Each structure stands twice: as structure tokens, then as C-alpha cells.
Amino acid sequence: MQDHTTQEEIQWLDSIPKTDSLALMTSFVKTPRFIQKTTIQKTSQNLIPEIPGFQVEHWNLVRLSRVWLLTFVSDFPKDQCIQTIETLFDTAELNELVALFSALPLLPFPEVWLPKATDAVRSNMGFVFDAIAIQNPFPFQYFSELAWNQLVLKTIFNAKPIELIYGLIERKNLNLAFSTIDFVKERWAAGRDVPANVWQLVSLYVSESEISLIERLFLSEKEEDQIAASLICSESNWNSFQSLFIKYPKYKEEIQKRKWDWSKLSIVFK
């Protein structure tokens, strides 16, 4: 964090008593008075390297400083730690909530914060939803399948980048695939498009009865849809899908040579 702060900002952060819960809470609230909202464009490493998926890029310094302050609460006795965080949640304004949800992967007693995290998925405040859904490993680690699926589907519905959901591939599941197919049918019936990388959620589960959906992708004017259909066929064991791949072989060789996969599709067609 010192790479992004001024000497005066560092002095203020260093002056905060890290073992005093009231001082930490007060400083958490007052952080914007002393820290600039400079955006962190690039970092050499994660703030907490031992937590996979925890990213701070594109945060501003106020958010980062607040999360850093919250790491000291983890050293408190359990009751004091929980009471401190609960108090901050109870009194938080929007940006403070963003920092609190961003800090969840760093806090002890995840079972205590799980209800708040799942409630955040239902939030109408976009920044709060992003704080729990985007590049946050907490849902991947602790959400039930139902809560996880709700998070992914809401990300899709709100046209946010699902590739930034940590653990998306690892937590693909049959129920999510069924819900995604239903969502696609509803969108298409309304004459609306669906991002091509959404199909990665169904590629391992789509049945032969849905082959018409995949052929529709092949017939799309959009290259990303055609590639998505090709990737689905390349991953499917159904003979009918292999026949479809023979019928539309344009990207078959490129996929076999690993020019295309779901991650590359997300990057190229943002």
C-alpha cells in the first residue's frame, strides 16, 4: 500500500492505535478525510497473497485503507471482533459497506458474515453487489449452491462480467446450467442477446434436447456466438453435438490447437 500513498497518508495510517476498537472504527469512518481516492491501476501482488482470488486492482485508496484497517480487527478476541464489525455494518454508508464486504475474505468467523454476504447479493445497490460478487473469493469459499447460483444469475442479468467471479468454473453445477438455459430462452424470446461466455455455464450439462439452441448459436452473425457453439460441441460427448460440429467446422481446428477457450472468448469479446 505504501507504493500508492503519500508520506502524510502513511503517517496518518501509522498513527492509528491498532489495538483500540473505537479508534479503528473512528478511523474507518474518517478515512476519506485523510486518504485520497486515487485508483489503484496495477499492483505487483495481492494485498494478502495467501488468499487466492483476493484482488485490489481498480480499488481506490480509501477502500484499500479501510480494508487494511479491518485486518487489525481480526486480532481482537472473538466477541470484540464480531461486535466491532457488526457496529460498522449497522452504521455504514454506501462506500463503507463496499469496504466491509470487500474485507470479508480477510475476516475470521466467516459463518457470522455469511448471512450479510448472501443478503448483499439481493441488494439493489450496484456497488455493494459488485463488492461481494466481483473478484471476491468469499462466495466461492462459503456460499451454498443456491446462494452461489443466485449470485451468478444476477451478475448475468445485470450485464456484469461473469469472468470476474472468482471460482466460476470450479462451481459450475447442473442447477445453474438449467437456470441459465431458461434465462437464455427468455432473453431470446424477448429479442435480446446473451453474452457468449455465459454458455460456459451450460457446456457440460446441455442435453440433446437443447441442440436447437446450439445450432442457433452457429447460425448467429456474431463470431463470439459461433465460437461458443464450437466450444460447447468440443466439450460434449453427445453424438448429435459431434455431428453438429462436423456441420459447422469453422473453428474446430483452432479449438483443437487451443487458440480458443472460454477465458480467451471473454478477453477478446469484452
PAKE-403771 format. One line per field, with one value per residue (C-alpha): residue number from 0; chain; x, y, z. Coordinates in pm, 1 decimal, padded with zeros to 6 digits. Example, Ala and Ser with C-alpha at 12.3 -4.5 7.8 and 13.67 -1.06 7.14 Angstrom:
% PAKE-403771
n <- [0, 1]
chain <- [A, A]
px <- [01230.0, 01367.0]
py <- [-00450.0, -00106.0]
pz <- [00780.0, 00714.0]
END
This chain:
% PAKE-403771
n <- [0, 1, 2, 3, 4, 5, 6, 7, 8, 9, 10, 11, 12, 13, 14, 15, 16, 17, 18, 19, 20, 21, 22, 23, 24, 25, 26, 27, 28, 29, 30, 31, 32, 33, 34, 35, 36, 37, 38, 39, 40, 41, 42, 43, 44, 45, 46, 47, 48, 49, 50, 51, 52, 53, 54, 55, 56, 57, 58, 59, 60, 61, 62, 63, 64, 65, 66, 67, 68, 69, 70, 71, 72, 73, 74, 75, 76, 77, 78, 79, 80, 81, 82, 83, 84, 85, 86, 87, 88, 89, 90, 91, 92, 93, 94, 95, 96, 97, 98, 99, 100, 101, 102, 103, 104, 105, 106, 107, 108, 109, 110, 111, 112, 113, 114, 115, 116, 117, 118, 119, 120, 121, 122, 123, 124, 125, 126, 127, 128, 129, 130, 131, 132, 133, 134, 135, 136, 137, 138, 139, 140, 141, 142, 143, 144, 145, 146, 147, 148, 149, 150, 151, 152, 153, 154, 155, 156, 157, 158, 159, 160, 161, 162, 163, 164, 165, 166, 167, 168, 169, 170, 171, 172, 173, 174, 175, 176, 177, 178, 179, 180, 181, 182, 183, 184, 185, 186, 187, 188, 189, 190, 191, 192, 193, 194, 195, 196, 197, 198, 199, 200, 201, 202, 203, 204, 205, 206, 207, 208, 209, 210, 211, 212, 213, 214, 215, 216, 217, 218, 219, 220, 221, 222, 223, 224, 225, 226, 227, 228, 229, 230, 231, 232, 233, 234, 235, 236, 237, 238, 239, 240, 241, 242, 243, 244, 245, 246, 247, 248, 249, 250, 251, 252, 253, 254, 255, 256, 257, 258, 259, 260, 261, 262, 263, 264, 265, 266, 267, 268, 269]
chain <- [A, A, A, A, A, A, A, A, A, A, A, A, A, A, A, A, A, A, A, A, A, A, A, A, A, A, A, A, A, A, A, A, A, A, A, A, A, A, A, A, A, A, A, A, A, A, A, A, A, A, A, A, A, A, A, A, A, A, A, A, A, A, A, A, A, A, A, A, A, A, A, A, A, A, A, A, A, A, A, A, A, A, A, A, A, A, A, A, A, A, A, A, A, A, A, A, A, A, A, A, A, A, A, A, A, A, A, A, A, A, A, A, A, A, A, A, A, A, A, A, A, A, A, A, A, A, A, A, A, A, A, A, A, A, A, A, A, A, A, A, A, A, A, A, A, A, A, A, A, A, A, A, A, A, A, A, A, A, A, A, A, A, A, A, A, A, A, A, A, A, A, A, A, A, A, A, A, A, A, A, A, A, A, A, A, A, A, A, A, A, A, A, A, A, A, A, A, A, A, A, A, A, A, A, A, A, A, A, A, A, A, A, A, A, A, A, A, A, A, A, A, A, A, A, A, A, A, A, A, A, A, A, A, A, A, A, A, A, A, A, A, A, A, A, A, A, A, A, A, A, A, A, A, A, A, A, A, A, A, A, A, A, A, A, A, A, A, A, A, A]
px <- [00000.0, 00296.0, 00356.4, 00034.0, 00019.5, 00186.6, 00406.9, 00133.2, -00116.9, 00124.4, 00183.5, -00189.6, -00240.6, 00056.6, -00077.5, -00399.8, -00393.4, -00440.8, -00545.9, -00820.0, -01153.9, -01305.8, -01003.4, -01019.7, -01391.8, -01349.5, -01060.2, -01255.4, -01528.6, -01290.3, -01058.7, -01177.1, -01067.5, -00707.8, -00668.5, -00711.2, -00943.4, -00661.6, -00742.2, -00503.2, -00443.5, -00180.0, -00030.8, 00271.2, 00096.5, -00222.4, -00277.7, -00298.1, -00104.7, -00207.5, -00575.9, -00630.1, -00855.9, -00826.1, -00761.5, -00734.2, -00672.5, -00908.3, -00998.2, -00938.6, -00706.7, -00990.9, -01139.9, -00798.9, -00710.7, -01040.4, -00991.7, -00637.1, -00768.8, -01020.8, -00743.2, -00637.7, -00983.0, -00905.9, -00659.6, -00930.5, -01099.6, -01393.8, -01671.6, -01492.8, -01409.2, -01769.0, -01911.8, -01675.0, -01759.8, -02131.8, -02127.7, -01960.5, -02217.4, -02505.7, -02387.6, -02226.2, -02299.3, -02253.9, -01876.0, -01824.1, -02041.5, -01830.3, -01516.9, -01679.0, -01792.8, -01456.6, -01286.5, -01491.4, -01226.9, -00980.3, -01202.5, -01226.7, -01554.2, -01691.1, -02008.4, -02100.6, -02075.4, -02235.3, -02595.0, -02480.7, -02292.2, -02591.8, -02813.5, -02569.9, -02645.1, -03005.9, -02900.7, -03025.2, -02706.1, -02483.0, -02154.8, -02246.0, -02334.9, -02008.6, -01811.4, -01935.0, -01964.1, -01665.5, -01316.2, -01416.2, -01329.1, -01575.0, -01877.5, -01670.7, -01549.3, -01866.1, -02187.1, -02433.6, -02509.1, -02838.7, -02676.8, -02391.2, -02629.9, -02827.6, -02506.8, -02404.2, -02750.3, -02784.2, -02442.1, -02561.6, -02897.7, -02724.3, -02487.2, -02179.6, -01867.1, -01910.9, -01545.4, -01459.3, -01648.7, -01380.1, -01422.6, -01685.6, -01560.1, -01495.5, -01850.6, -02043.7, -02334.9, -02638.4, -02898.5, -02709.5, -02696.9, -03073.5, -03140.7, -02902.3, -03075.8, -03412.1, -03265.0, -03131.2, -03469.6, -03641.8, -03391.2, -03415.0, -03795.2, -03775.0, -03543.9, -03241.9, -02887.7, -02692.6, -02316.2, -02137.7, -01931.3, -02248.7, -02262.7, -01964.8, -02203.9, -02406.5, -02146.0, -02101.2, -02470.9, -02662.6, -02866.5, -02951.0, -03297.2, -03138.4, -02941.0, -03153.6, -03017.3, -02662.4, -02739.9, -02892.3, -02556.0, -02379.8, -02618.5, -02562.1, -02397.3, -02172.6, -01837.5, -01834.4, -02163.1, -02023.8, -01710.3, -01921.7, -02121.7, -01798.5, -01661.5, -01980.8, -01959.1, -01590.8, -01675.7, -01984.4, -01993.8, -02330.3, -02308.4, -02559.0, -02333.2, -02035.0, -02241.3, -02327.5, -01956.8, -01893.2, -02168.9, -02015.8, -01638.8, -01513.7, -01346.2, -01282.2, -00915.4, -00849.6, -01007.2, -00804.3, -00491.8, -00613.0, -00645.7, -00989.6, -01121.4, -01376.4, -01123.2, -00996.0, -01351.6, -01413.8, -01099.0, -01136.5, -01509.2, -01544.6]
py <- [00000.0, 00231.1, 00236.0, 00433.9, 00666.2, 00995.1, 01034.3, 01226.4, 00949.5, 00686.8, 00889.2, 00910.5, 00538.4, 00459.1, 00687.8, 00489.2, 00267.2, -00078.8, -00243.6, 00007.9, -00091.1, 00255.6, 00417.2, 00172.7, 00229.6, 00606.0, 00594.8, 00364.3, 00627.0, 00921.9, 00766.7, 00988.5, 01296.7, 01179.5, 00949.5, 01041.9, 00844.3, 00755.5, 00449.1, 00157.2, 00058.2, -00207.4, -00395.3, -00623.6, -00866.9, -00927.3, -00737.2, -01073.3, -01314.3, -01629.7, -01578.2, -01687.2, -01458.9, -01157.2, -00862.3, -00489.6, -00361.7, -00080.8, -00010.3, 00341.3, 00411.1, 00486.9, 00142.3, -00022.3, 00169.4, 00077.9, -00290.5, -00269.5, -00122.8, -00405.8, -00664.4, -00547.1, -00625.5, -00990.6, -00986.5, -00898.9, -01164.2, -01322.2, -01128.1, -00797.3, -00867.4, -00955.3, -00660.2, -00417.3, -00539.6, -00559.5, -00199.4, -00085.5, -00274.1, -00125.7, 00233.2, 00206.7, 00428.0, 00300.6, 00323.3, 00184.3, -00114.8, -00170.6, -00184.0, -00416.9, -00667.3, -00642.3, -00734.1, -01047.7, -01289.7, -01146.4, -01165.6, -01459.1, -01636.6, -01649.7, -01822.0, -01499.3, -01286.1, -01535.2, -01406.8, -01049.8, -01165.6, -01351.3, -01050.5, -00834.9, -01044.8, -00925.9, -00564.1, -00301.3, -00104.3, -00190.4, -00109.6, -00331.9, -00620.2, -00575.3, -00579.0, -00928.6, -01069.3, -00936.2, -01068.1, -01165.1, -01521.8, -01525.0, -01652.2, -01925.3, -02045.3, -02021.9, -01979.0, -02264.5, -02382.8, -02191.2, -01866.0, -01912.7, -01967.7, -01656.7, -01453.1, -01578.7, -01534.2, -01181.7, -01098.4, -01216.0, -01038.8, -00710.5, -00746.6, -00757.1, -00958.0, -01313.1, -01387.5, -01171.1, -01400.7, -01590.2, -01967.4, -01950.0, -02257.7, -02464.4, -02414.0, -02481.2, -02709.0, -02872.2, -02644.2, -02335.0, -02474.7, -02533.7, -02182.8, -02033.5, -02214.1, -02084.4, -01734.0, -01761.1, -01873.7, -01581.6, -01330.9, -01468.5, -01469.9, -01100.0, -01036.1, -00969.1, -01102.5, -01306.7, -01268.2, -01556.5, -01651.8, -01729.2, -02057.7, -02190.4, -02246.2, -02498.3, -02661.8, -02971.5, -03014.8, -02925.0, -03220.4, -03337.7, -03189.9, -02843.4, -02894.4, -02637.4, -02369.1, -02456.9, -02458.6, -02114.9, -02000.8, -02144.9, -01950.2, -01623.3, -01334.5, -01282.2, -01456.4, -01497.5, -01692.5, -01925.7, -01984.0, -02051.1, -02311.4, -02470.7, -02484.0, -02649.0, -02914.4, -02971.6, -03044.9, -03256.5, -03636.4, -03643.9, -03784.9, -03529.1, -03247.5, -03404.1, -03422.6, -03055.5, -02978.5, -03156.5, -02950.0, -02623.8, -02691.3, -02333.7, -02310.9, -02679.7, -02676.0, -02353.2, -02501.0, -02819.0, -02602.2, -02416.8, -02084.4, -02054.6, -02141.6, -01977.7, -01748.0, -01622.1, -01570.4, -01345.6, -01143.2, -01094.2, -01016.6, -00794.8]
pz <- [00000.0, 00056.3, -00319.1, -00363.7, -00061.9, 00024.4, 00328.1, 00507.7, 00439.2, 00567.6, 00882.6, 00948.9, 00895.8, 01120.2, 01393.7, 01438.7, 01750.2, 01600.7, 01927.5, 02009.3, 01854.9, 01895.2, 01731.4, 01441.4, 01390.3, 01405.3, 01159.5, 00929.1, 00904.2, 00877.0, 00617.1, 00325.7, 00521.5, 00523.4, 00222.6, -00142.9, -00369.4, -00606.4, -00814.9, -00792.9, -01153.6, -01102.1, -00811.1, -00802.6, -00567.4, -00376.6, -00054.3, 00120.7, -00107.0, 00078.0, -00009.3, -00371.3, -00566.4, -00337.6, -00569.4, -00504.4, -00855.9, -00958.2, -00596.6, -00469.7, -00178.9, 00060.5, 00006.5, 00035.8, 00351.1, 00513.8, 00434.4, 00569.5, 00894.6, 00924.4, 00916.7, 01262.1, 01399.6, 01328.3, 01618.8, 01870.7, 02088.0, 01907.2, 02080.8, 02039.9, 01677.5, 01591.7, 01784.3, 01610.2, 01260.9, 01338.7, 01460.8, 01140.5, 00931.3, 01129.6, 01077.7, 00732.8, 00436.6, 00080.9, 00044.8, 00392.3, 00302.9, -00006.3, 00208.4, 00462.0, 00200.4, 00026.8, 00354.8, 00424.8, 00288.6, 00541.6, 00847.1, 01087.3, 01170.3, 00812.3, 00932.4, 01115.0, 00799.9, 00561.2, 00606.1, 00536.6, 00226.6, 00085.0, 00160.3, -00038.8, -00347.2, -00324.6, -00277.6, -00519.8, -00458.6, -00752.1, -00579.3, -00284.5, -00515.6, -00705.4, -00381.0, -00295.6, -00649.9, -00843.2, -00768.5, -00416.8, -00307.7, -00014.8, -00214.0, -00379.2, -00040.7, 00167.5, -00034.9, -00064.3, -00416.4, -00411.9, -00299.4, -00546.0, -00835.0, -00740.2, -00744.6, -01088.6, -01240.3, -01104.9, -01247.3, -01587.5, -01555.3, -01469.0, -01766.2, -01545.6, -01639.4, -01511.4, -01587.5, -01286.0, -01048.6, -00863.1, -00887.7, -01163.3, -01348.2, -01036.5, -00908.8, -01227.2, -01148.4, -01304.2, -01143.0, -01256.0, -01608.9, -01614.0, -01482.9, -01737.6, -02024.5, -01901.8, -01884.7, -02240.8, -02372.1, -02200.4, -02339.2, -02689.0, -02672.1, -02585.2, -02880.6, -02661.2, -02684.1, -02431.4, -02379.2, -02548.4, -02244.4, -02049.1, -02240.5, -02047.5, -01757.8, -01956.6, -02181.4, -01962.6, -01892.6, -02208.8, -02332.3, -02682.1, -02640.5, -02645.0, -02964.1, -03147.1, -02912.5, -03006.1, -03376.9, -03336.3, -03199.7, -03503.1, -03727.2, -03539.8, -03721.9, -03420.5, -03426.9, -03048.6, -03061.9, -03325.5, -03118.6, -02808.3, -03000.6, -03120.4, -02766.6, -02641.7, -02912.4, -02840.4, -02474.7, -02537.0, -02555.6, -02733.0, -03086.5, -03210.7, -03094.1, -03267.0, -03585.0, -03541.8, -03506.8, -03836.8, -03996.0, -03868.3, -03854.9, -03895.0, -03552.8, -03489.3, -03581.7, -03392.7, -03078.3, -03114.7, -03136.1, -02823.2, -02995.3, -02835.9, -02492.2, -02263.1, -02098.6, -02434.8, -02553.2, -02250.0, -02315.4, -02689.6, -02690.9, -02384.3]
END
